[in-house]
C-alpha cells in the first residue's frame, strides 16, 4: 500500500529515499524539487477552489474568519 505509492512517486521523480544511517530498518523519504513544485501547485489549486466555494457560500465576516482560522490550522499537515 504505502510502499507501492512511494515507489510510483519515486518513479515519477517526485520522491527520493535513503536508508537512515543510525538504523538501517528506517527509510527516509523526502520530496524532490519536482515533488515540492507539484505540492505547491496542488496547494495553490486547493486554495483557489476553496476561495471560490467560500465566495459562493456568502458567509458573514465572522463565519469567514472562523473558516480561515480553521484552514490555517491544517497548514502544518499539508
N, C-alpha and C positions, 0 to 999 in steps of 0.2 A: 504493500500500500504506500507508505511514505517513501520507501526506498525506490519504488518504481517512479513516483512523481519526481523525486530528486534526480534519478537517472535521466528522465526525459528532459528536465530543465538543464541538466549538465550538457546533454546532447545538443541543446539549442544555444548553448553558450551563456546561459543566464546565471549559472551557479558554478562554483568551484568547491572542491572538498579536499581535505587533508587530514591524515591521522594526527591526533594530538600527541605532542612529544611526551607528556607526562604519563599518558595512559593510552596505549595502542588500541584499546577497545573503543575509544571515543573518536568520532569523526566530526570535524568542524566543517560546517557548510556556510559559505558566505556568497553574497551576490557578486557577480562580476560587474564591470562598468555597464555592460548591456543590460544586466539584470536590474541594476539601480535605475537606469534610464527608463526601462519598462515600468518599474514600480512607480516612478514619478508620473509617467503618462497615465497609468491606471488611477492613481490617486487624484490627479487633476481632473480626469473624466468623471470620477465619482463626485468630486466637489461640484462640478458643473451640473451634473444630474440632480444632486441634492438641492442646489440653489434653485433650479427650475421647479422642482417639486415644492420646495418651501414657498417660492413666489406664488405658485398657484393655490397654495393652501390658505393664503390670506390670513396669516397668523397676526395676533396682536404683537406689539413691541415686546411685551413681557414674555409671551409664548416664544417668539423668535429668539430672544435672549436665552431662554431655557434650553431650546433645541441646540443653539450654537454652543452653549456650555457643555451639553451632553456630547456633542460631536467632538469637541476638544478633548474630552475625557478618553475618547477612543484612539486619539492620535498616537500614543506610545505603542499601540498594538498593530498599527497599520504597516 
